[in-house]
């Protein structure tokens, strides 16, 4: 069984007013775009969010093909690793793909490849322009929960602090491009990014 975890609990200050997770992306909420792209390669979906987002996200995911769980943050906006941890704690499968809610171009082919690459390790993380992309990566659930908890106990909130505890493999650009375009890893951070994404959808 494979699980998808969408991290949606951040406040996204660069985006401006409104919740980026449910922003209208060519007639469909952005989080639904992400969930729909993941649907062919997962069996269950977990969404991490703040309590006040729950209703709008539930509406955005109405009628989704797979069973879904909402994992609410106990404390709001403690960074993406905390959201990732909250989401992974709700996962029952051995591995899960973690994707930020602002990555509507996530490619099923790449996610499928990341699951395959992660299996001998604790994680498989794309690397583009020398930068690792931990918010579109596959993780071994139990090991990553433990790594996140250990990092937070040291008051380290960056996802890279958890990666330092794991046996993980980087997936380079050339390998990514055999399964997807690099657009899979694009973020919609600002309103201008959203306008560009709408034009493409």
Backbone as ProteinMPNN parsed JSONL, in Angstrom:
{"seq_chain_A": "XXXXXXXXXXXXXXXXXXXXXXXXXXXXXXXXXXXXXXXXXXXXXXXXXXXXXXXXXXXXXXXXXXXXXXXXXXXXXXXXXXXXXXXXXXXXXXXXXXXXXXXXXXXXXXXXXXXXXXXXXXXXXXXXXXXXXXXXXXXXXXXXXXXXXXXXXXXXXXXXXXXXXXXXXXXXXXXXXXXXXXXXXXXXXXXXXXXXXXXXX", "coords_chain_A": {"N_chain_A": [[0.852, -1.198, 0.0], [0.477, 2.239, -0.743], [0.862, 5.553, 0.431], [-0.15, 8.951, 0.152], [0.966, 12.042, 1.373], [-0.104, 15.215, 1.878], [1.155, 18.326, 2.584], [-0.193, 21.044, 4.07], [-0.406, 23.036, 5.943], [0.942, 25.473, 6.344], [1.287, 29.102, 6.583], [1.858, 30.599, 4.333], [2.931, 33.259, 3.623], [4.001, 34.73, 1.498], [2.154, 34.482, -0.471], [-0.011, 36.107, -0.115], [-3.347, 37.323, 0.649], [-5.878, 34.927, 1.628], [-6.229, 31.322, 1.561], [-3.677, 29.476, 0.367], [-3.721, 26.738, -0.145], [-6.289, 26.057, -0.993], [-6.671, 27.72, -3.092], [-8.065, 28.944, -6.142], [-7.33, 27.205, -8.969], [-7.51, 27.427, -12.096], [-10.258, 26.714, -11.986], [-10.275, 24.609, -10.183], [-9.543, 23.696, -6.828], [-6.234, 24.233, -5.556], [-5.079, 22.249, -3.873], [-6.614, 20.068, -4.557], [-5.807, 19.662, -7.168], [-3.188, 18.723, -6.696], [-3.769, 16.385, -5.227], [-5.236, 14.929, -7.139], [-3.27, 14.483, -9.076], [-1.636, 12.765, -7.696], [-3.254, 10.565, -7.385], [-3.154, 8.256, -9.244], [-0.976, 6.778, -8.281], [-1.085, 6.23, -5.602], [-2.725, 4.765, -2.703], [-4.051, 5.647, -0.493], [-4.816, 8.813, 1.091], [-3.404, 11.356, 3.049], [-3.939, 14.413, 4.605], [-2.278, 17.113, 5.889], [-3.058, 19.84, 7.956], [-4.064, 23.069, 9.336], [-6.445, 23.417, 12.043], [-8.479, 25.29, 11.337], [-8.523, 25.161, 8.613], [-9.75, 22.874, 7.886], [-12.458, 22.438, 7.053], [-12.712, 23.748, 4.529], [-10.785, 22.36, 3.06], [-11.786, 19.762, 3.171], [-14.066, 20.115, 1.622], [-12.85, 20.75, -0.808], [-11.732, 18.307, -1.445], [-13.858, 16.658, -1.797], [-15.499, 13.747, -2.921], [-13.196, 12.491, -3.742], [-11.108, 9.877, -5.083], [-9.775, 8.018, -3.38], [-9.498, 6.619, 0.008], [-9.305, 9.028, 2.636], [-7.562, 10.951, 5.096], [-7.533, 13.461, 7.575], [-4.986, 15.201, 9.133], [-4.492, 17.116, 11.727], [-2.527, 19.93, 12.718], [-1.15, 20.261, 15.97], [0.007, 22.529, 17.028], [0.049, 25.592, 15.376], [1.803, 26.44, 12.374], [4.596, 25.69, 12.779], [6.52, 25.168, 11.019], [7.48, 23.329, 7.992], [8.489, 20.742, 8.557], [7.25, 19.966, 10.924], [4.6, 19.797, 10.063], [4.901, 17.755, 8.201], [5.655, 15.667, 9.909], [3.313, 15.435, 11.492], [1.516, 14.606, 9.502], [2.745, 12.168, 8.658], [2.544, 10.622, 10.953], [-0.045, 9.776, 10.802], [-0.035, 7.857, 8.88], [-0.334, 4.56, 7.637], [1.022, 2.841, 5.989], [4.185, 1.367, 4.876], [5.823, 3.069, 3.384], [5.61, 6.499, 2.299], [4.675, 9.161, 0.137], [5.569, 12.495, 0.398], [4.242, 15.618, -0.246], [4.22, 19.065, -0.941], [1.454, 21.336, -0.68], [1.451, 23.195, -2.657], [2.359, 22.304, -5.097], [1.244, 21.761, -7.859], [1.902, 20.54, -10.249], [2.976, 18.083, -9.828], [4.316, 14.998, -10.84], [2.952, 11.873, -11.625], [4.554, 9.781, -12.674], [7.134, 10.394, -11.778], [6.766, 10.26, -9.002], [6.128, 7.548, -8.716], [8.591, 6.447, -9.45], [10.187, 7.447, -7.379], [9.143, 6.056, -5.181], [10.058, 3.484, -5.833], [12.846, 3.877, -5.758], [13.246, 4.571, -3.112], [12.869, 2.271, -1.624], [15.134, 0.483, -0.864], [16.205, 2.101, 1.038], [15.779, 4.78, 3.477], [14.617, 6.981, 2.399], [13.885, 8.721, -0.674], [14.946, 11.431, -2.477], [14.382, 14.085, -4.668], [16.847, 15.93, -6.553], [17.64, 19.049, -7.72], [19.404, 21.377, -9.642], [21.466, 21.191, -7.796], [20.126, 21.382, -5.423], [18.3, 19.863, -2.86], [15.002, 18.446, -2.725], [12.941, 18.114, -0.44], [10.217, 18.236, -0.004], [8.855, 16.979, -1.987], [9.042, 14.056, -1.994], [9.815, 10.609, -1.191], [9.327, 8.697, 1.734], [10.387, 6.405, 4.296], [8.1, 5.474, 6.614], [8.109, 4.976, 9.561], [10.837, 5.359, 10.279], [11.215, 7.989, 9.487], [9.386, 9.451, 10.99], [10.555, 9.066, 13.518], [13.0, 10.371, 13.06], [12.2, 13.019, 12.561], [11.018, 13.641, 15.024], [13.281, 13.475, 16.675], [14.846, 15.569, 15.646], [13.2, 17.797, 16.175], [13.205, 17.67, 18.933], [15.706, 18.614, 19.41], [15.272, 21.189, 18.825], [15.425, 21.817, 16.139], [14.099, 22.744, 13.169], [14.126, 22.496, 10.434], [13.564, 20.525, 7.532], [15.801, 19.27, 6.556], [17.288, 18.688, 8.803], [16.063, 16.432, 9.803], [16.514, 14.695, 7.668], [19.214, 14.25, 7.971], [19.318, 12.261, 9.805], [18.621, 10.018, 8.494], [18.951, 7.207, 6.197], [19.316, 8.002, 3.046], [18.652, 8.536, -0.458], [19.688, 10.587, -3.131], [17.953, 11.732, -5.969], [18.966, 12.465, -9.068], [18.821, 15.207, -11.532], [18.967, 14.248, -14.237], [17.992, 11.688, -13.988], [15.462, 12.181, -12.953], [14.331, 13.368, -15.204], [13.927, 11.273, -16.918], [11.536, 10.308, -16.211], [9.743, 12.372, -15.823], [9.039, 15.887, -16.384], [10.996, 18.652, -15.142], [9.19, 20.418, -14.193], [7.515, 19.112, -12.475], [8.414, 19.639, -9.937], [7.885, 22.265, -9.412], [6.924, 25.103, -7.489], [4.025, 26.927, -6.399], [4.279, 29.846, -5.258], [3.585, 32.536, -5.103], [1.132, 35.064, -6.025], [1.618, 35.75, -8.655], [2.927, 33.454, -9.562], [0.735, 31.784, -9.412], [-0.942, 32.868, -11.39], [0.55, 32.268, -13.678], [0.487, 29.47, -13.544], [-2.251, 28.985, -13.835], [-2.585, 29.756, -16.487], [-1.251, 27.676, -17.744], [-2.732, 25.448, -17.062]], "CA_chain_A": [[0.0, 0.0, 0.0], [1.185, 3.511, -0.799], [0.109, 6.691, 0.956], [0.291, 10.303, -0.159], [0.789, 13.034, 2.435], [-0.027, 16.596, 1.39], [1.408, 19.263, 3.677], [-0.959, 22.243, 3.692], [-0.684, 23.83, 7.14], [1.687, 26.727, 6.452], [0.514, 30.332, 6.361], [2.148, 31.063, 2.968], [2.875, 34.725, 3.678], [4.336, 35.325, 0.196], [1.021, 34.321, -1.385], [-1.006, 37.158, 0.092], [-4.574, 36.936, 1.349], [-6.517, 33.683, 1.217], [-5.501, 30.089, 1.838], [-3.086, 28.97, -0.869], [-4.066, 25.326, -0.354], [-7.567, 25.933, -1.707], [-6.749, 28.759, -4.123], [-8.654, 28.48, -7.404], [-6.349, 26.992, -10.035], [-8.258, 27.111, -13.313], [-11.535, 26.086, -11.669], [-10.103, 23.517, -9.224], [-8.654, 24.098, -5.735], [-4.866, 23.759, -5.782], [-4.82, 20.994, -3.177], [-7.255, 18.998, -5.324], [-4.902, 19.391, -8.296], [-2.113, 17.867, -6.183], [-4.346, 15.079, -4.884], [-5.598, 14.227, -8.378], [-2.035, 14.038, -9.729], [-1.118, 11.636, -6.919], [-4.224, 9.466, -7.339], [-2.797, 7.006, -9.926], [0.165, 6.057, -7.7], [-1.281, 6.015, -4.166], [-3.945, 4.059, -2.303], [-4.68, 6.45, 0.558], [-4.343, 10.189, 1.15], [-3.419, 12.07, 4.326], [-3.722, 15.853, 4.438], [-1.925, 17.862, 7.097], [-3.532, 21.22, 7.878], [-4.479, 23.693, 10.584], [-7.862, 23.125, 12.29], [-9.401, 26.198, 10.656], [-8.542, 24.838, 7.182], [-10.309, 21.539, 7.671], [-13.729, 22.437, 6.316], [-12.484, 24.105, 3.125], [-10.035, 21.278, 2.424], [-12.722, 18.651, 3.006], [-14.906, 20.453, 0.471], [-12.004, 20.665, -2.007], [-11.437, 16.897, -1.725], [-15.111, 15.909, -1.874], [-15.589, 12.82, -4.037], [-11.883, 11.975, -4.135], [-11.163, 8.444, -5.358], [-9.162, 7.166, -2.362], [-9.748, 6.994, 1.404], [-8.48, 10.166, 3.036], [-7.504, 11.291, 6.516], [-7.021, 14.794, 7.872], [-4.11, 15.199, 10.3], [-4.4, 18.526, 12.11], [-1.408, 20.37, 13.549], [-1.483, 20.635, 17.343], [0.414, 23.934, 17.1], [0.065, 26.088, 14.005], [2.93, 27.085, 11.723], [5.915, 25.414, 13.344], [7.402, 24.802, 9.924], [7.032, 22.183, 7.191], [8.808, 19.428, 9.129], [6.214, 19.622, 11.887], [3.453, 19.336, 9.286], [5.263, 16.457, 7.644], [5.584, 14.714, 11.019], [1.896, 15.217, 11.823], [0.944, 13.788, 8.437], [3.311, 10.81, 8.651], [2.012, 9.884, 12.113], [-1.359, 9.228, 10.428], [0.185, 6.92, 7.778], [-0.265, 3.152, 8.045], [1.862, 2.081, 5.058], [5.618, 1.428, 5.165], [6.364, 4.245, 2.711], [4.642, 7.529, 1.906], [5.211, 10.319, -0.575], [5.201, 13.776, 1.006], [4.207, 16.657, -1.269], [3.652, 20.334, -0.513], [0.157, 21.605, -1.322], [1.605, 24.18, -3.733], [3.061, 21.655, -6.21], [0.158, 21.176, -8.65], [2.409, 19.855, -11.437], [3.625, 16.838, -9.406], [4.147, 13.995, -11.897], [2.804, 10.505, -11.126], [5.687, 8.958, -13.083], [8.251, 10.653, -10.871], [6.41, 9.722, -7.684], [6.272, 6.095, -8.822], [10.031, 6.166, -9.441], [10.69, 7.726, -6.044], [8.784, 4.907, -4.345], [10.971, 2.385, -6.169], [14.194, 4.215, -5.313], [13.297, 4.659, -1.647], [12.688, 0.992, -0.93], [16.3, -0.038, -0.141], [16.694, 3.162, 1.926], [14.725, 5.414, 4.27], [13.99, 8.057, 1.633], [14.402, 9.114, -1.988], [14.691, 12.869, -2.543], [14.865, 14.696, -5.906], [17.862, 16.994, -6.445], [17.617, 19.893, -8.921], [20.355, 22.49, -9.515], [22.237, 21.008, -6.575], [19.278, 21.583, -4.239], [17.396, 18.751, -2.569], [13.586, 18.83, -2.709], [12.355, 17.167, 0.52], [8.759, 18.298, 0.043], [8.273, 16.095, -2.997], [9.963, 12.945, -1.768], [9.225, 9.42, -0.578], [9.954, 8.407, 3.021], [9.991, 5.261, 5.119], [7.28, 6.177, 7.597], [8.544, 4.89, 10.964], [12.155, 5.967, 10.435], [11.128, 9.437, 9.297], [8.734, 9.975, 12.194], [11.574, 9.098, 14.578], [13.993, 11.394, 12.714], [11.57, 14.33, 12.775], [10.873, 13.833, 16.472], [14.616, 13.734, 17.224], [15.252, 16.911, 15.234], [12.406, 18.775, 16.916], [13.676, 17.641, 20.318], [16.901, 19.47, 19.419], [14.784, 22.493, 18.376], [15.787, 21.999, 14.741], [12.81, 22.64, 12.478], [14.301, 22.308, 8.996], [13.433, 19.133, 7.103], [17.14, 18.716, 6.36], [17.754, 18.162, 10.077], [15.555, 15.062, 9.873], [17.215, 13.903, 6.647], [20.535, 13.899, 8.48], [19.151, 11.058, 10.628], [18.107, 8.941, 7.641], [19.688, 6.663, 5.052], [18.493, 8.44, 1.922], [19.31, 8.623, -1.759], [19.3, 11.723, -3.966], [17.59, 11.385, -7.344], [19.457, 13.626, -9.82], [17.982, 15.751, -12.601], [18.923, 13.381, -15.421], [17.116, 10.554, -13.659], [14.104, 12.742, -12.866], [13.814, 13.683, -16.539], [13.508, 10.049, -17.616], [10.192, 9.965, -15.728], [8.89, 13.567, -15.757], [9.788, 17.129, -16.577], [11.336, 19.287, -13.869], [8.006, 21.144, -13.725], [6.927, 18.359, -11.37], [8.907, 20.169, -8.668], [7.576, 23.695, -9.317], [6.04, 25.597, -6.429], [3.23, 28.131, -6.609], [4.541, 30.586, -4.025], [3.037, 33.894, -5.147], [-0.021, 35.257, -6.921], [2.132, 35.721, -10.02], [3.102, 32.032, -9.868], [-0.602, 31.222, -9.623], [-1.418, 33.31, -12.706], [1.27, 31.459, -14.669], [-0.008, 28.099, -13.481], [-3.595, 28.988, -14.43], [-2.417, 29.803, -17.952], [-0.809, 26.377, -18.215], [-3.817, 24.481, -16.915]], "C_chain_A": [[0.89, 1.252, 0.0], [0.268, 4.637, -0.314], [0.713, 7.99, 0.448], [-0.001, 11.211, 1.017], [0.956, 14.42, 1.814], [0.11, 17.515, 2.595], [0.808, 20.613, 3.301], [-1.116, 23.238, 4.838], [0.055, 25.142, 7.276], [0.821, 27.936, 6.148], [0.805, 30.994, 5.022], [2.088, 32.576, 2.857], [3.189, 35.379, 2.333], [3.147, 35.301, -0.768], [0.019, 35.455, -1.269], [-2.251, 36.609, 0.776], [-5.169, 35.657, 0.771], [-5.618, 32.5, 1.475], [-4.989, 29.514, 0.522], [-3.543, 27.542, -1.172], [-5.339, 25.156, -1.181], [-7.748, 27.046, -2.735], [-7.261, 28.164, -5.431], [-7.583, 28.4, -8.482], [-7.088, 26.48, -11.261], [-9.496, 26.271, -13.004], [-11.47, 24.953, -10.668], [-9.194, 23.977, -8.094], [-7.259, 23.474, -5.899], [-4.604, 22.423, -5.104], [-5.471, 19.813, -3.905], [-6.423, 18.659, -6.563], [-3.788, 18.436, -7.862], [-2.64, 16.46, -5.907], [-4.684, 14.267, -6.134], [-4.364, 13.713, -9.115], [-1.445, 12.827, -9.007], [-1.986, 10.384, -7.048], [-3.786, 8.188, -8.059], [-1.731, 6.168, -9.22], [0.079, 5.909, -6.185], [-2.596, 5.272, -3.931], [-4.739, 4.823, -1.256], [-4.073, 7.841, 0.547], [-4.463, 10.707, 2.576], [-3.141, 13.536, 4.028], [-3.426, 16.462, 5.79], [-2.378, 19.31, 6.935], [-3.757, 21.777, 9.273], [-5.968, 23.423, 10.794], [-8.818, 24.003, 11.488], [-9.458, 25.963, 9.147], [-9.408, 23.624, 6.866], [-11.554, 21.532, 6.789], [-13.517, 22.724, 4.831], [-11.73, 23.003, 2.39], [-10.927, 20.062, 2.206], [-13.617, 18.881, 1.797], [-14.118, 20.304, -0.83], [-11.771, 19.215, -2.423], [-12.695, 16.03, -1.803], [-15.143, 15.015, -3.115], [-14.263, 12.248, -4.495], [-11.897, 10.448, -4.17], [-10.698, 7.551, -4.207], [-9.596, 7.555, -0.956], [-8.808, 8.114, 1.821], [-8.637, 10.458, 4.526], [-6.985, 12.709, 6.642], [-6.215, 14.713, 9.166], [-3.839, 16.652, 10.678], [-3.169, 18.783, 12.97], [-1.905, 20.701, 14.953], [-1.123, 22.092, 17.604], [0.591, 24.429, 15.681], [1.418, 26.67, 13.619], [4.244, 26.927, 12.471], [6.861, 24.902, 12.262], [6.96, 23.536, 9.215], [7.383, 20.827, 7.796], [7.767, 19.001, 10.16], [4.958, 19.127, 11.172], [3.69, 17.968, 8.684], [5.158, 15.372, 8.72], [4.138, 14.394, 11.377], [1.233, 14.328, 10.773], [1.439, 12.349, 8.483], [2.835, 9.983, 9.845], [0.665, 9.243, 11.805], [-1.261, 8.179, 9.326], [0.309, 5.501, 8.321], [0.641, 2.318, 7.145], [3.345, 2.272, 5.402], [6.257, 2.674, 4.571], [5.245, 5.214, 2.363], [5.367, 8.603, 1.104], [4.674, 11.566, 0.113], [5.313, 14.85, -0.069], [3.603, 17.924, -0.665], [2.381, 20.625, -1.306], [0.275, 22.557, -2.495], [2.408, 23.625, -4.906], [2.059, 20.973, -7.14], [0.608, 20.452, -9.909], [3.081, 18.522, -11.09], [3.282, 15.706, -10.381], [4.03, 12.596, -11.315], [3.996, 9.613, -11.474], [6.897, 9.152, -12.189], [7.969, 10.079, -9.491], [6.576, 8.201, -7.669], [7.757, 5.704, -8.75], [10.629, 6.415, -8.056], [10.338, 6.603, -5.07], [9.75, 3.746, -4.594], [12.377, 2.648, -5.628], [14.322, 4.245, -3.796], [13.392, 3.293, -0.984], [13.943, 0.429, -0.266], [16.816, 0.925, 0.935], [15.546, 3.637, 2.826], [13.998, 6.509, 3.491], [14.649, 8.184, 0.269], [13.963, 10.55, -2.226], [15.213, 13.423, -3.869], [15.9, 15.791, -5.624], [17.912, 17.75, -7.766], [18.528, 21.099, -8.688], [21.136, 22.407, -8.213], [21.44, 21.171, -5.296], [18.328, 20.408, -4.072], [15.98, 19.271, -2.354], [12.814, 17.908, -1.756], [10.84, 17.231, 0.617], [8.112, 17.793, -1.243], [9.187, 14.874, -3.03], [9.226, 11.798, -1.103], [10.04, 9.033, 0.654], [9.466, 7.081, 3.597], [9.332, 5.841, 6.372], [7.878, 6.16, 9.0], [9.882, 5.591, 11.185], [12.079, 7.484, 10.352], [10.402, 10.096, 10.461], [9.755, 10.106, 13.323], [12.599, 10.2, 14.322], [13.442, 12.8, 12.935], [11.437, 14.624, 14.268], [12.216, 14.171, 17.11], [15.086, 15.141, 16.873], [14.499, 17.98, 16.02], [12.807, 18.815, 18.387], [14.944, 18.477, 20.489], [16.558, 20.905, 19.012], [15.291, 22.84, 16.98], [14.545, 21.729, 13.898], [12.929, 22.434, 10.975], [14.206, 20.828, 8.649], [14.802, 18.481, 6.94], [17.73, 18.173, 7.657], [17.265, 16.728, 10.281], [16.263, 14.166, 8.866], [18.576, 13.438, 7.142], [20.502, 12.625, 9.321], [18.829, 9.822, 9.786], [19.143, 8.446, 6.637], [18.858, 6.999, 3.814], [19.344, 8.572, 0.673], [18.788, 9.852, -2.5], [19.015, 11.228, -5.381], [17.936, 12.588, -8.217], [18.555, 14.01, -10.979], [17.855, 14.806, -13.792], [17.985, 12.207, -15.193], [15.667, 11.011, -13.55], [13.508, 12.864, -14.264], [13.553, 12.449, -17.388], [12.077, 9.659, -17.232], [9.218, 11.139, -15.754], [9.714, 14.771, -16.183], [10.08, 17.713, -15.192], [10.194, 20.155, -13.344], [7.319, 20.421, -12.577], [7.25, 18.992, -10.022], [8.651, 21.664, -8.502], [6.635, 23.99, -8.162], [5.218, 26.775, -6.944], [3.323, 28.934, -5.314], [3.816, 31.924, -3.957], [1.813, 33.94, -6.056], [0.424, 35.238, -8.382], [2.377, 34.278, -10.464], [1.755, 31.381, -10.174], [-1.133, 31.615, -10.996], [-0.739, 32.497, -13.811], [0.748, 30.027, -14.712], [-1.391, 27.987, -14.093], [-3.5, 28.964, -15.951], [-2.024, 28.449, -18.499], [-1.871, 25.299, -18.079], [-4.954, 24.796, -17.875]], "O_chain_A": [[1.923, 1.295, 0.668], [-0.927, 4.664, -0.609], [1.932, 8.117, 0.327], [-1.087, 11.161, 1.594], [2.02, 14.755, 1.293], [-0.714, 17.487, 3.509], [1.239, 21.249, 2.339], [-1.884, 24.193, 4.717], [-0.178, 25.871, 8.24], [-0.241, 27.818, 5.536], [0.056, 31.881, 4.612], [1.291, 33.117, 2.09], [2.695, 36.471, 2.053], [3.14, 36.02, -1.766], [-0.718, 35.737, -2.214], [-2.207, 35.554, 1.407], [-4.992, 35.344, -0.406], [-4.4, 32.641, 1.593], [-5.776, 29.113, -0.335], [-3.729, 27.184, -2.335], [-5.45, 24.222, -1.974], [-8.864, 27.287, -3.197], [-6.935, 27.03, -5.783], [-6.999, 29.415, -8.862], [-7.27, 25.277, -11.444], [-9.759, 25.261, -13.657], [-12.505, 24.381, -10.326], [-8.163, 24.594, -8.361], [-7.131, 22.327, -6.328], [-3.971, 21.548, -5.694], [-4.951, 18.698, -3.878], [-6.347, 17.496, -6.959], [-3.478, 17.47, -8.558], [-2.029, 15.469, -6.306], [-4.445, 13.061, -6.179], [-4.398, 12.637, -9.711], [-0.827, 11.966, -9.633], [-1.504, 9.269, -6.844], [-4.025, 7.103, -7.529], [-1.585, 4.982, -9.516], [1.052, 5.508, -5.547], [-3.447, 5.164, -4.814], [-5.954, 4.663, -1.146], [-2.96, 8.038, 0.061], [-5.489, 10.523, 3.231], [-2.215, 13.861, 3.285], [-4.219, 16.345, 6.725], [-2.117, 19.936, 5.908], [-3.655, 21.058, 10.267], [-6.69, 23.218, 9.819], [-9.848, 23.526, 11.011], [-10.335, 26.499, 8.47], [-9.753, 23.381, 5.71], [-11.676, 20.707, 5.884], [-14.071, 22.033, 3.976], [-12.007, 22.739, 1.22], [-10.834, 19.402, 1.17], [-13.895, 17.954, 1.036], [-14.637, 19.8, -1.827], [-11.629, 18.922, -3.61], [-12.601, 14.804, -1.867], [-14.853, 15.468, -4.222], [-14.202, 11.586, -5.531], [-12.602, 9.806, -3.393], [-11.186, 6.429, -4.073], [-10.018, 8.69, -0.733], [-7.649, 8.146, 1.408], [-9.693, 10.242, 5.12], [-6.092, 13.115, 5.898], [-6.707, 14.213, 10.178], [-3.049, 17.334, 10.024], [-2.81, 17.977, 13.829], [-2.945, 21.339, 15.116], [-1.842, 22.805, 18.304], [1.218, 23.755, 14.864], [2.091, 27.308, 14.429], [4.924, 27.911, 12.762], [7.879, 24.277, 12.56], [6.17, 22.757, 9.75], [6.66, 19.855, 7.579], [7.438, 17.819, 10.263], [4.325, 18.165, 11.608], [2.794, 17.124, 8.659], [4.633, 14.288, 8.466], [3.775, 13.229, 11.545], [0.482, 13.412, 11.108], [0.648, 11.415, 8.362], [2.737, 8.76, 9.746], [0.269, 8.281, 12.463], [-2.283, 7.661, 8.877], [0.969, 5.267, 9.332], [0.994, 1.195, 7.505], [3.715, 3.203, 6.118], [7.139, 3.272, 5.187], [4.096, 4.82, 2.159], [6.53, 8.912, 1.367], [3.477, 11.678, 0.376], [6.347, 14.979, -0.724], [2.595, 17.862, 0.039], [2.248, 20.213, -2.458], [-0.679, 22.724, -3.255], [3.061, 24.379, -5.627], [2.02, 19.745, -7.209], [-0.206, 19.814, -10.576], [3.689, 17.895, -11.958], [2.116, 15.483, -10.706], [4.918, 12.164, -10.581], [4.405, 8.782, -10.663], [7.605, 8.195, -11.875], [8.85, 9.474, -8.879], [7.107, 7.641, -6.711], [8.122, 4.746, -8.068], [11.493, 5.658, -7.614], [11.155, 6.24, -4.224], [10.203, 3.103, -3.648], [13.021, 1.742, -5.1], [15.395, 3.973, -3.258], [13.943, 3.176, 0.111], [13.825, -0.082, 0.848], [17.756, 0.599, 1.659], [14.499, 2.997, 2.924], [12.9, 6.92, 3.866], [15.806, 7.809, 0.078], [12.772, 10.862, -2.185], [16.393, 13.246, -4.17], [15.839, 16.48, -4.606], [18.194, 17.163, -8.811], [18.434, 21.762, -7.655], [21.436, 23.43, -7.596], [22.001, 21.108, -4.202], [17.642, 20.006, -5.012], [15.779, 20.384, -1.868], [12.105, 17.012, -2.214], [10.229, 16.373, 1.253], [6.969, 18.132, -1.552], [9.982, 14.686, -3.95], [8.154, 11.982, -0.527], [11.271, 9.038, 0.629], [8.314, 6.685, 3.419], [9.953, 6.615, 7.101], [8.129, 7.22, 9.573], [10.047, 6.329, 12.157], [12.796, 8.185, 11.065], [10.772, 11.195, 10.873], [9.813, 11.132, 14.0], [13.02, 10.886, 15.253], [14.147, 13.671, 13.443], [11.716, 15.738, 14.712], [12.295, 15.041, 17.978], [15.664, 15.829, 17.714], [15.094, 18.956, 16.477], [12.755, 19.87, 19.019], [15.222, 18.984, 21.576], [17.45, 21.741, 18.871], [15.555, 24.003, 16.674], [14.004, 20.623, 13.909], [11.918, 22.217, 10.307], [14.707, 19.978, 9.384], [14.95, 17.279, 7.16], [18.585, 17.288, 7.619], [17.971, 15.906, 10.865], [16.577, 13.015, 9.167], [19.04, 12.358, 6.775], [21.533, 11.984, 9.525], [18.772, 8.709, 10.308], [20.078, 9.16, 6.276], [17.832, 6.371, 3.557], [20.567, 8.7, 0.731], [17.587, 10.122, -2.496], [19.752, 10.403, -5.919], [17.277, 13.624, -8.126], [17.654, 13.265, -11.365], [16.753, 14.588, -14.297], [17.271, 11.785, -16.103], [14.753, 10.317, -13.997], [12.349, 12.518, -14.494], [13.003, 12.57, -18.483], [11.48, 8.783, -17.858], [8.004, 10.937, -15.713], [10.934, 14.685, -16.325], [9.476, 17.309, -14.198], [10.218, 20.582, -12.189], [6.615, 21.048, -11.786], [6.464, 18.899, -9.079], [9.146, 22.271, -7.552], [5.691, 23.249, -7.892], [5.662, 27.524, -7.815], [2.54, 28.725, -4.388], [3.472, 32.391, -2.871], [1.505, 32.978, -6.761], [-0.31, 34.762, -9.248], [2.074, 33.916, -11.601], [1.642, 30.543, -11.068], [-1.713, 30.784, -11.694], [-1.391, 32.086, -14.771], [0.587, 29.447, -15.786], [-1.687, 27.016, -14.79], [-4.241, 28.243, -16.618], [-2.42, 28.098, -19.61], [-1.917, 24.355, -18.868], [-5.96, 24.087, -17.895]]}, "name": "protein", "num_of_chains": 1, "seq": "XXXXXXXXXXXXXXXXXXXXXXXXXXXXXXXXXXXXXXXXXXXXXXXXXXXXXXXXXXXXXXXXXXXXXXXXXXXXXXXXXXXXXXXXXXXXXXXXXXXXXXXXXXXXXXXXXXXXXXXXXXXXXXXXXXXXXXXXXXXXXXXXXXXXXXXXXXXXXXXXXXXXXXXXXXXXXXXXXXXXXXXXXXXXXXXXXXXXXXXXX"}
